[in-house]
Every structure is written in C-alpha cells, then in structure tokens.
Amino acid sequence: MNELRLYGTVGSSFWDEEYFTARQVREQLDGMSGPLTVRINSGGGIATEGQAIYTALRAYEGEVQVVIEGVAASAASLIAMAGDSITMTLGAIMMIHDPASWWVEGRGTEDDHLHAAQGLGVIAKAYAGIYAKRAGITVEDARAIMKAETYFDGPAAVEAGFATSAEDDGEALEPAAFDYRIYGHAPETLLAAAGALPRQRPVSSVVAMMAGAAMPTAKGGKTMAKPKVTAVTAAEEDNPDAGEEAQAAAENETEAEAAEDDQDGGGGDAGEADEDAAEPLSADAVAILHICARKGVPTERALDMIERGLTCAQATAELQGASTQMAIKNRAPRATIQRDERATRRSGMTDALVAQMQGKREVTGPAAAYMGMSIIEMAAASVGHRGAIRSWGEKEQVLMQAMHTTRDFPAIFENALNKQLQEKYQLAAPTYRQISRKRNFKDFRPMPLVRTGDFPTLKPISEAGEIKWGTFGEGREQALISSYGVGVTISRQMMINDELGAIDEVLSNYGMTVALFEERTFYAFALAAVMADGNTIFHASHGNLASGGAASAINTAAVSAGRAAMRKQKSIDGNTLNIVPNILLVGPDKETEAEMFVAQITPTATTDVNPFSGRLTPVVTAEISGNAWYLLSSANPCWIHGYLEGAEAPRLRTDEPFGRQGFSMTLEHDFGLGAADYRGGYKNNGA
C-alpha cells in the first residue's frame, strides 16, 4: 500500500514543529504507481508550497485518496483538494480562508502595500479557482468562503462539496501543533494546540512568510543580526545533550545581546547606538539564510556566503554542487512513503495480466513473478489461499472470495482492464480528430469559444504616439461536454477458464466502439450545427455554401470557387482572413473521385495541370452519405472536441464485485464538442 503522511506545517518550520515541503513530496512520488493514500494533519503554512504540493498530487497518475486527520487548514486544505476522494475523519476540521500578510517589504509606503496586495490577490485567485473546481461553485462564491475564514467539520465539508465522505466512528486525532492564533476565528479546539509549541516567532513574520514574503529582519524595532538556526553536527549526534546545551547557550547569548541593545537604545548618544546596531540584512542575505536553513546547511556556511557577497542565485548554485548535507535538529520533514509487498504484488499482477492479454511472453520487474499464473491463481494469491485448486467449484469459490470489495484483486483486475482498454482506444483513429481541434474541459459547464477574427488587428500609431484601441469580438459560440456510460459484463466462464484472449477481444471491441461512438456523435452534430446567429454552420449568409446551393462534382472549377470563398472570408472587424483549405472531406460515395482529383500526375499539356494536386488531403468518413463534399482548413478549424481534464479516455469502474453472471462493470466516458467558427470551411452539395 502506498501512503503519504503530511503531518505538520506546510513548507517550513516556524516554531520548531514538524513540517513537510513540496520538494519532499515530489521526491517521494517519483517512480510511484498505483493507488495512493495521503493523510493530512496540518495547520497550514506557506501558500506557494501548498499550491506546489497540490499540483504534484494532481499530476500523480494513480488514484489519490486524501484522509484529513485532525485538521487541514489554509494551505493544507488546498492540498486536500487534490484527492480523487476526500475523507474527513471523526473530529477533523477543514479551514478555508484568504491569504494575508501583516508585513510588507520596504518602508511601508502606499506603493509597498499595493505591491503586497497585488501578490496576495494572485495567490487568492489561484486558490479560489481550485476550491471552486472541487465544490462545483463559482470562483466568486469560493472567494466569499475564503474571505469569511470558514471552518468545516466532516458533514459540513461534504455538504459544501469540499469533501466526499465523513467518518463518524474511530478515534479523533489531535490537531497538528501550530499557532492557530494567527487566524482570525480559530475555534478553541485549535487554539489549545498552540500551547504545546516550544517557542514562538513573531506572528507578523510568520504570516508574511506564509503569504510569500521574506521574513522581516526587525524585532521590537531592532535589527536582527543572526536568525536562530541550529544544525546538527557529528559531535551533537553522538552527544545530543551537548547540542541542546549549545543551543541554550546561543539563545542566552542572543537574549543578552538583545537586552544590551535595548539598554543602549534607552540612553546614551544616539549616534553611538546607531554605530553599535547591526546592519540590516539584505534581501539576498535573508534568502540565503532561509535556503540554508531548509537544506540543513550550517549557519556558519550561510554567513560565510553572505560575507563573500554572494547573491541568492550564486549561493543556490554553490549549494547544489555540495556533496555533504546536514540535518536540521528537531525539524525533519515528515513526508514519508510506505511501500510493502502488497503494493509490489498489486503492481506486478496488474502488469502481468496486461502482458498476458497482449500475448507477451517476457516481462521485467515485479510482473515477471506472476507471468506463469492464471487469473484464478492470481486471485488465490491475493487472498492468501493455500493448496491446490482443482474443481470448477473451487475455482469459483476462490474467485468470489477474491472479488470481495475489501480485497486487492478487484482493483488489480480493474486496473489491468483499464490499461488494456485505453491502449485499444488509442489505436483507433476516428477521422474527426483530423478536422477538429482538441480542447479539454475543466468542468461540465458550457465552454465559451473564441472565433477566427475575434482579435482586433494592428492599427497605425499617430505621430503624437497615440495607440488606437480595437474592439474584441464578442463570441457567443459554446462547446458542451456530456457523460456517457454502459454496463459491461465479463462472464464468469471467461474468468474461470482463464480466457484472457477473449477478454482482450472484448476490450478491443469496446475501444473501437467508443471511438466509433465519438465519430458518429461528432458528425451528427458538426455538419448541421447551428451557430449563435441562428443559421446552420454551412449557410449562404456565411458565404461558405456553393452559390445557390449548386451541386458540382469535385473538379478544378468547383474547388477553385470554394477556395476563393474561403480566402475572402472576413473577420468581425471586416479584415480579409485569407484562409487556405488543405483538407477535402468526403463520404464513401466520393472517395475515389476525391483521390483521383488530388493525385499527383505528370500532365502532357498546360490545360491538364491540376493546381490542387498535393495541396489537399482527402479525409473520408462513413458518417457522410451522398455526394456532398467539403473544403476545410486545419489551421482554422470549424469545430473543437475535448474530454474532461484528466480523463481523456474511457474508463471501467467496478459496479458489482461479482454478480450472478460474471464480473460486472460500467464503461464511462466524457466527451464534448462545439462549433467554433464557420469561416474555416466550405460546402458543395456535390453531383
């Protein structure tokens, strides 16, 4: 089983508490496969780190199950949105809010605050988009929830759409150690967790860092010369008490220096106090200290790089070339991955089933151990069955036991089927993909389309340097996506008889069936699509239908008329678009005529020259009946097609683990299309 535990603060440690980083998460995910459980108990942290971890989990190929234990606040709640499923355990809390900062770089001028506000706005908008997508709400609604600093228990999170399930039994986990006082409306259960922190950094600096700003260098009006960063040396590893004594001595020394500074500041000559005060750290110096702290590099080395005048980029390059690494005491990242024999077995069985369906004889990796096993033998191994399996009844009994939802085998078999189905689907080559542009949908809402010529053209600049403003055409065309599905059954006879070849044939047929379904759905819509102006896509008012509905064979004169019509198409602003066709779309009745027309031959006379030879590519589909033919431009497609983002192929899902008549599943697919523009095409009814 793959499990990733994200306990502690996101991105950094502010009070010597546990923490985890985006880099640690990416390193743990590298090379993983199969289902993944992510357990979160975090009070939040650095906003950009949270977004980076969310992106890493969304990019993971396997199923991600998020379990919130204790608390997922601020950046941690955003990380949770990456789950295919999100479970709130008993007593868990989720908090969603706007990023904030109590401190800005610079002198605090109006421009400084405006710059900080702009940065917060970018982060807030990015977060709101993710929350909105998960809950199926608008970005504006998500921002309202964020601005209110909203806390959810399990049932409330499910109702709001930010979680998929809530547990009502088990043992509640204590919230992660975190200073929840930095939030405006934290409940008492979270505020109590702040009391266990060993020390606390100024709240203003913590909030600033979470919003992406550098840590302030001033404390109590005084400049901090050296931040407290303690590294573990070899001697400290042998004698932990010595390290603690050294750290205590350093803290006492720092406190003594601060008291001395306060005393100097309270009396004496102001000029002398200024001379004794430490110089403010530069932005590069602060960045170097922060990078070294996170990488476990001793403070002495960070100060050496600062004294040598290195920039942040130069220090980073030097650190990347270093061969030694030091661990920060009491601040080890807690992003951990657990692998066991069960995960290896699941991966190996899945790949072995796919290889057997494909007729492969040799494989490498974990699959090699299972290539000699039948379906029944793999099922028996997954449930720990011992002994021979001889009769039909014994085989069925083992299979039924393995197909129980609490076992591994349903997921193993389903993963194998999905891999093979997707491969068969990808082998299909429906023709609509040659004439339509792919554009995936982020959700199930209608997607507005921008048409050819909607952008204003360049205009001359006057001698006075005045730039004229153009108008952006308001496109009203939209694309829609729909979900489709059908029940699929693999018979118990196939399973027990180990007929993987027959199962592969079923999947192959379904892969081709889905592609054929897309082809039929596309052409049924595309060739008769109604545009926003109320006219069909090929209409006399659009200038893309042969004059008077004339019907002509595919010849030089008719094709020339179509090409001329496409070149003369104008944008919304009245500019000629000069669109050139490169596709000749026909049905079976015109296939030979189209091939003959575009064939490259050597003419014996000038009058025999075909100017379209080699310039047009014939595309033939059985979804066109009769003699109609079309000129199209792949650079300016009339249509778009797409899938739901992250689901670009049909997928099988287990419906009933083991039904009366076999292994029952549902075949599901999300497919969308729309008419984007009429200018990139021309129709002739043919003769």
ZARO-903986 format. One record per residue (C-alpha): x, y, z; residue in three letters. Coordinates in steps of 0.25 Angstrom, whole numbers, padded with zeros to 4 digits, always signed. Layout:
N
XYZALA ...
END
This chain:
687
+0000+0000+0000MET +0005+0014-0004ASN +0003+0024+0007GLU +0008+0038+0008LEU +0007+0045+0022ARG +0007+0060+0022LEU +0008+0064+0037TYR +0012+0078+0042GLY +0014+0091+0035THR +0014+0093+0020VAL +0027+0097+0014GLY +0035+0101+0027SER +0036+0101+0042SER +0033+0113+0049PHE +0033+0108+0064TRP +0042+0096+0063ASP +0030+0088+0060GLU +0029+0077+0049GLU +0028+0081+0035TYR +0028+0076+0020PHE +0032+0082+0007THR +0027+0081-0007ALA +0041+0076-0011ARG +0040+0065-0001GLN +0026+0061-0007VAL +0031+0061-0021ARG +0043+0052-0017GLU +0034+0042-0010GLN +0024+0042-0022LEU +0035+0040-0032ASP +0034+0026-0038GLY +0022+0022-0031MET +0010+0016-0037SER -0004+0010-0033GLY -0014+0016-0023PRO -0008+0026-0012LEU -0014+0030+0001THR -0010+0043+0006VAL -0012+0046+0021ARG -0012+0061+0025ILE -0011+0067+0039ASN -0006+0081+0037SER -0010+0095+0042GLY -0005+0101+0028GLY +0008+0108+0024GLY +0014+0115+0012ILE +0003+0118+0002ALA +0012+0115-0011THR +0017+0102-0005GLU +0003+0097-0003GLY +0000+0100-0017GLN +0012+0093-0022ALA +0009+0080-0014ILE -0006+0081-0019TYR +0000+0081-0033THR +0009+0070-0031ALA -0002+0061-0025LEU -0011+0065-0037ARG +0000+0060-0047ALA +0001+0047-0040TYR -0005+0036-0050GLU -0011+0027-0039GLY -0024+0029-0031GLU -0021+0039-0019VAL -0029+0037-0007GLN -0028+0048+0003VAL -0031+0046+0018VAL -0032+0058+0027ILE -0028+0055+0041GLU -0028+0065+0052GLY -0028+0078+0043VAL -0026+0083+0029ALA -0025+0098+0030ALA -0021+0109+0020SER -0010+0103+0010ALA -0013+0089+0015ALA -0028+0090+0011SER -0023+0093-0003LEU -0014+0081-0003ILE -0026+0073+0001ALA -0034+0077-0012MET -0024+0069-0020ALA -0031+0056-0015GLY -0040+0048-0024ASP -0047+0045-0011SER -0046+0053+0002ILE -0050+0047+0015THR -0051+0055+0028MET -0049+0046+0040THR -0056+0047+0053LEU -0054+0061+0059GLY -0046+0066+0047ALA -0046+0081+0043ILE -0044+0088+0030MET -0042+0103+0029MET -0042+0111+0016ILE -0038+0126+0016HIS -0032+0137+0009ASP -0016+0138+0009PRO -0012+0150+0018ALA +0001+0158+0022SER +0003+0167+0033TRP +0016+0172+0028TRP +0021+0177+0015VAL +0035+0179+0009GLU +0041+0193+0008GLY +0037+0205+0017ARG +0022+0202+0017GLY +0019+0213+0007THR +0006+0213-0001GLU +0013+0206-0013ASP +0019+0195-0003ASP +0005+0192+0001HIS -0001+0192-0013LEU +0010+0183-0017HIS +0007+0173-0006ALA -0008+0174-0008ALA -0005+0170-0023GLN +0003+0158-0019GLY -0008+0153-0009LEU -0018+0155-0020GLY -0011+0146-0029VAL -0010+0135-0019ILE -0024+0137-0014ALA -0029+0136-0029LYS -0021+0123-0031ALA -0026+0117-0018TYR -0041+0121-0021ALA -0040+0114-0035GLY -0036+0101-0028ILE -0047+0101-0017TYR -0057+0105-0028ALA -0054+0094-0037LYS -0055+0084-0025ARG -0068+0089-0020ALA -0074+0092-0033GLY -0077+0106-0030ILE -0072+0119-0036THR -0059+0126-0033VAL -0067+0138-0027GLU -0074+0128-0017ASP -0061+0122-0014ALA -0055+0135-0010ARG -0067+0139-0001ALA -0064+0126+0007ILE -0049+0129+0007MET -0051+0144+0012LYS -0060+0139+0023ALA -0050+0129+0028GLU -0059+0117+0028THR -0057+0105+0037TYR -0064+0092+0033PHE -0066+0079+0041ASP -0067+0066+0033GLY -0082+0067+0030PRO -0081+0081+0026ALA -0069+0079+0017ALA -0077+0068+0010VAL -0089+0077+0008GLU -0081+0089+0003ALA -0074+0080-0007GLY -0060+0081-0001PHE -0060+0066+0003ALA -0066+0053-0002THR -0069+0046+0011SER -0068+0048+0026ALA -0066+0037+0037GLU -0074+0036+0049ASP -0066+0026+0057ASP -0052+0023+0061GLY -0043+0031+0070GLU -0041+0046+0067ALA -0027+0051+0065LEU -0021+0063+0071GLU -0019+0075+0062PRO -0005+0077+0058ALA +0004+0087+0066ALA +0002+0101+0060PHE +0000+0115+0066ASP -0015+0116+0061TYR -0015+0130+0067ARG -0010+0135+0054ILE -0024+0132+0049TYR -0036+0141+0052GLY -0047+0132+0056HIS -0040+0119+0060ALA -0048+0110+0070PRO -0044+0107+0084GLU -0040+0092+0080THR -0029+0098+0070LEU -0025+0109+0080LEU -0022+0099+0090ALA -0012+0092+0081ALA -0003+0105+0080ALA +0000+0104+0095GLY +0009+0092+0093ALA +0019+0099+0084LEU +0033+0101+0090PRO +0035+0115+0085ARG +0028+0125+0076GLN +0033+0134+0065ARG +0026+0148+0064PRO +0013+0146+0058VAL +0015+0157+0047SER +0027+0150+0041SER +0020+0136+0041VAL +0008+0142+0033VAL +0017+0149+0024ALA +0025+0137+0020MET +0012+0129+0018MET +0008+0139+0008ALA +0021+0138+0001GLY +0029+0150+0007ALA +0043+0149+0012ALA +0044+0148+0028MET +0045+0162+0034PRO +0059+0165+0039THR +0054+0174+0050ALA +0049+0170+0064LYS +0044+0180+0074GLY +0049+0192+0066GLY +0063+0186+0065LYS +0070+0179+0054THR +0073+0164+0056MET +0087+0161+0053ALA +0086+0146+0053LYS +0074+0137+0052PRO +0073+0125+0061LYS +0077+0113+0052VAL +0084+0101+0059THR +0089+0090+0051ALA +0093+0076+0056VAL +0108+0073+0055THR +0115+0060+0056ALA +0118+0062+0071ALA +0104+0066+0074GLU +0099+0053+0068GLU +0108+0045+0078ASP +0104+0054+0090ASN +0090+0060+0088PRO +0091+0067+0101ASP +0103+0075+0096ALA +0095+0080+0085GLY +0084+0085+0094GLU +0094+0092+0103GLU +0100+0099+0091ALA +0086+0103+0086GLN +0082+0108+0100ALA +0096+0116+0101ALA +0093+0122+0087ALA +0079+0126+0091GLU +0084+0132+0105ASN +0095+0140+0097GLU +0085+0145+0087THR +0076+0149+0098GLU +0087+0156+0105ALA +0091+0164+0093GLU +0076+0168+0091ALA +0076+0173+0105ALA +0089+0181+0103GLU +0083+0187+0090ASP +0071+0191+0098ASP +0079+0197+0109GLN +0088+0205+0099ASP +0075+0209+0092GLY +0069+0214+0105GLY +0081+0224+0108GLY +0094+0230+0103GLY +0097+0236+0090ASP +0088+0233+0078ALA +0100+0233+0069GLY +0107+0222+0077GLU +0095+0214+0078ALA +0094+0214+0063ASP +0108+0210+0061GLU +0107+0198+0070ASP +0094+0193+0064ALA +0095+0182+0054ALA +0094+0186+0039GLU +0080+0182+0033PRO +0081+0169+0025LEU +0080+0170+0010SER +0069+0162+0003ALA +0080+0153-0003ASP +0085+0150+0011ALA +0071+0147+0017VAL +0069+0138+0005ALA +0082+0131+0007ILE +0079+0129+0022LEU +0065+0123+0019HIS +0070+0114+0007ILE +0082+0108+0016CYS +0072+0106+0028ALA +0063+0098+0019ARG +0074+0090+0013LYS +0080+0087+0026GLY +0093+0095+0023VAL +0101+0100+0036PRO +0098+0115+0039THR +0113+0117+0039GLU +0114+0114+0024ARG +0102+0123+0021ALA +0109+0134+0028LEU +0121+0131+0020ASP +0114+0132+0007MET +0107+0145+0012ILE +0121+0151+0016GLU +0127+0147+0002ARG +0116+0156-0004GLY +0109+0144-0012LEU +0095+0147-0018THR +0084+0137-0015CYS +0086+0131-0029ALA +0101+0129-0027GLN +0098+0123-0013ALA +0088+0113-0018THR +0098+0109-0029ALA +0109+0106-0019GLU +0099+0098-0010LEU +0095+0090-0022GLN +0109+0086-0024GLY +0112+0082-0010ALA +0113+0067-0006SER +0110+0068+0009THR +0097+0070+0015GLN +0093+0074+0030MET +0080+0071+0036ALA +0073+0082+0044ILE +0071+0078+0058LYS +0056+0075+0062ASN +0052+0079+0049ARG +0052+0067+0040ALA +0041+0067+0029PRO +0030+0057+0031ARG +0026+0054+0016ALA +0028+0039+0017THR +0025+0028+0007ILE +0022+0013+0011GLN +0023+0002+0002ARG +0021-0013+0005ASP +0020-0026-0002GLU +0005-0023-0004ARG +0008-0011-0013ALA +0018-0019-0021THR +0009-0031-0023ARG -0003-0022-0028ARG +0007-0015-0038SER +0013-0028-0042GLY -0001-0035-0044MET -0007-0023-0052THR +0005-0023-0061ASP +0005-0038-0063ALA -0010-0038-0067LEU -0008-0027-0077VAL +0004-0034-0083ALA -0003-0047-0084GLN -0015-0041-0091MET -0005-0035-0101GLN +0001-0048-0103GLY +0015-0044-0097LYS +0024-0055-0092ARG +0035-0048-0085GLU +0034-0036-0076VAL +0043-0030-0066THR +0041-0025-0051GLY +0030-0030-0042PRO +0021-0035-0053ALA +0031-0046-0056ALA +0028-0053-0044ALA +0013-0055-0048TYR +0014-0057-0063MET +0012-0072-0061GLY +0000-0071-0052MET -0015-0071-0057SER -0026-0062-0053ILE -0030-0072-0043ILE -0016-0074-0037GLU -0014-0058-0036MET -0028-0057-0029ALA -0023-0068-0019ALA -0010-0062-0017ALA -0017-0048-0014SER -0025-0054-0003VAL -0014-0063+0003GLY -0021-0076-0002HIS -0013-0089+0000ARG -0014-0102-0006GLY -0018-0108-0020ALA -0030-0102-0027ILE -0036-0114-0036ARG -0050-0113-0038SER -0059-0103-0044TRP -0066-0100-0031GLY -0053-0098-0024GLU -0049-0088-0035LYS -0062-0081-0034GLU -0061-0080-0019GLN -0047-0074-0019VAL -0051-0064-0030LEU -0063-0060-0022MET -0055-0058-0009GLN -0044-0050-0017ALA -0055-0041-0023MET -0060-0036-0010HIS -0058-0021-0009THR -0049-0022+0003THR -0039-0030-0005ARG -0028-0025-0014ASP -0032-0033-0026PHE -0044-0025-0031PRO -0034-0013-0032ALA -0023-0021-0039ILE -0033-0027-0049PHE -0039-0013-0052GLU -0026-0006-0053ASN -0022-0017-0063ALA -0034-0016-0071LEU -0033+0000-0072ASN -0019-0001-0076LYS -0023-0010-0088GLN -0035-0003-0091LEU -0028+0011-0092GLN -0017+0005-0101GLU -0028-0001-0110LYS -0035+0012-0110TYR -0023+0020-0114GLN -0020+0010-0126LEU -0034+0015-0132ALA -0033+0026-0142ALA -0046+0033-0144PRO -0046+0044-0155THR -0052+0055-0147TYR -0039+0057-0140ARG -0032+0061-0153GLN -0042+0073-0156ILE -0045+0077-0141SER -0036+0084-0131ARG -0035+0077-0117LYS -0038+0086-0105ARG -0041+0079-0092ASN -0052+0084-0082PHE -0049+0088-0068LYS -0063+0084-0063ASP -0077+0081-0068PHE -0081+0096-0070ARG -0082+0101-0085PRO -0069+0106-0090MET -0069+0119-0098PRO -0061+0119-0111LEU -0053+0130-0118VAL -0055+0130-0133ARG -0045+0134-0144THR -0044+0149-0146GLY -0049+0152-0132ASP -0036+0159-0129PHE -0034+0173-0133PRO -0024+0176-0144THR -0012+0185-0142LEU -0014+0200-0145LYS -0004+0211-0149PRO +0001+0219-0138ILE +0000+0234-0140SER +0011+0244-0140GLU +0007+0248-0126ALA +0010+0234-0121GLY -0005+0231-0119GLU -0009+0216-0120ILE -0023+0213-0125LYS -0031+0203-0118TRP -0038+0192-0125GLY -0051+0184-0122THR -0050+0170-0117PHE -0061+0162-0124GLY -0071+0156-0114GLU -0072+0141-0118GLY -0085+0135-0114ARG -0082+0121-0118GLU -0081+0110-0107GLN -0076+0096-0106ALA -0083+0085-0097LEU -0078+0073-0091ILE -0087+0061-0087SER -0084+0048-0079SER -0088+0034-0086TYR -0088+0020-0080GLY -0092+0006-0082VAL -0091-0007-0074GLY -0080-0017-0077VAL -0080-0031-0073THR -0069-0041-0074ILE -0075-0055-0072SER -0071-0064-0061ARG -0067-0075-0071GLN -0057-0065-0077MET -0051-0063-0063MET -0051-0077-0058ILE -0046-0083-0072ASN -0035-0072-0072ASP -0039-0067-0085GLU -0030-0055-0085LEU -0030-0055-0101GLY -0045-0054-0101ALA -0045-0043-0090ILE -0035-0035-0099ASP -0044-0036-0111GLU -0056-0031-0102VAL -0047-0019-0098LEU -0042-0017-0113SER -0057-0017-0117ASN -0060-0007-0107TYR -0048+0002-0110GLY -0053+0003-0125MET -0067+0004-0120THR -0064+0017-0112VAL -0056+0023-0124ALA -0068+0020-0133LEU -0077+0026-0124PHE -0069+0039-0124GLU -0069+0039-0139GLU -0084+0037-0140ARG -0086+0047-0129THR -0077+0058-0135PHE -0082+0057-0150TYR -0097+0057-0145ALA -0094+0070-0139PHE -0083+0076-0147ALA -0089+0076-0161LEU -0102+0082-0157ALA -0098+0090-0145ALA -0106+0103-0143VAL -0098+0115-0140MET -0101+0126-0130ALA -0107+0135-0141ASP -0118+0124-0143GLY -0113+0119-0156ASN -0106+0105-0159THR -0091+0105-0160ILE -0091+0104-0175PHE -0101+0115-0180HIS -0102+0125-0191ALA -0101+0136-0181SER -0088+0131-0176HIS -0082+0131-0190GLY -0078+0117-0189ASN -0088+0109-0197LEU -0087+0107-0212ALA -0095+0119-0219SER -0110+0116-0219GLY -0107+0102-0213GLY -0101+0098-0226ALA -0097+0083-0227ALA -0084+0081-0234SER -0074+0069-0236ALA -0060+0070-0230ILE -0053+0078-0241ASN -0044+0089-0243THR -0055+0100-0245ALA -0063+0096-0233ALA -0051+0094-0224VAL -0046+0108-0228SER -0059+0114-0225ALA -0058+0108-0211GLY -0044+0113-0209ARG -0047+0127-0213ALA -0059+0128-0204ALA -0050+0123-0192MET -0040+0133-0195ARG -0050+0144-0196LYS -0056+0142-0182GLN -0055+0154-0173LYS -0053+0156-0158SER -0063+0163-0149ILE -0055+0176-0152ASP -0056+0174-0167GLY -0042+0169-0170ASN -0040+0159-0180THR -0035+0146-0174LEU -0028+0139-0186ASN -0032+0125-0181ILE -0026+0114-0189VAL -0032+0100-0190PRO -0024+0088-0188ASN -0034+0077-0186ILE -0044+0071-0195LEU -0055+0064-0187LEU -0064+0054-0194VAL -0073+0041-0191GLY -0071+0027-0197PRO -0078+0031-0210ASP -0068+0042-0213LYS -0055+0035-0208GLU -0050+0030-0222THR -0053+0044-0228GLU -0046+0051-0217ALA -0034+0042-0218GLU -0033+0044-0233MET -0034+0059-0232PHE -0023+0061-0222VAL -0014+0050-0229ALA +0000+0055-0234GLN +0001+0053-0249ILE +0010+0058-0259THR +0002+0066-0269PRO +0005+0066-0284THR -0001+0079-0286ALA -0003+0092-0279THR -0018+0091-0279THR -0017+0077-0272ASP -0009+0083-0259VAL -0017+0081-0246ASN -0013+0093-0237PRO -0019+0085-0225PHE -0010+0073-0227SER -0003+0070-0214GLY -0009+0082-0207ARG -0022+0075-0202LEU -0022+0063-0193THR -0035+0055-0195PRO -0042+0051-0182VAL -0053+0040-0183VAL -0063+0037-0173THR -0075+0027-0174ALA -0083+0037-0166GLU -0085+0046-0179ILE -0095+0040-0188SER -0098+0044-0202GLY -0089+0053-0211ASN -0087+0065-0202ALA -0072+0070-0201TRP -0065+0080-0192TYR -0053+0088-0192LEU -0047+0091-0178LEU -0035+0098-0172SER -0027+0090-0161SER -0021+0104-0157ALA -0035+0110-0155ASN -0044+0098-0151PRO -0059+0100-0151CYS -0060+0091-0139TRP -0054+0087-0125ILE -0055+0074-0118HIS -0050+0070-0104GLY -0050+0062-0091TYR -0051+0065-0077LEU -0038+0069-0072GLU -0030+0057-0066GLY -0040+0047-0072ALA -0036+0047-0087GLU -0040+0032-0089ALA -0052+0023-0086PRO -0051+0016-0072ARG -0056+0004-0066LEU -0061+0004-0052ARG -0066-0008-0043THR -0081-0008-0042ASP -0083-0021-0034GLU -0071-0029-0029PRO -0076-0042-0034PHE -0090-0043-0040GLY -0098-0055-0043ARG -0094-0056-0057GLN -0080-0050-0056GLY -0071-0038-0054PHE -0080-0026-0055SER -0074-0012-0058MET -0079+0001-0064THR -0071+0007-0076LEU -0071+0022-0075GLU -0067+0033-0084HIS -0068+0048-0084ASP -0068+0055-0098PHE -0071+0069-0102GLY -0071+0077-0115LEU -0075+0090-0121GLY -0076+0098-0134ALA -0065+0109-0132ALA -0066+0117-0146ASP -0072+0115-0160TYR -0060+0123-0167ARG -0051+0111-0168GLY -0060+0102-0176GLY -0068+0102-0190TYR -0078+0092-0194LYS -0083+0087-0208ASN -0095+0078-0209ASN -0088+0070-0220GLY -0092+0063-0232ALA 
END
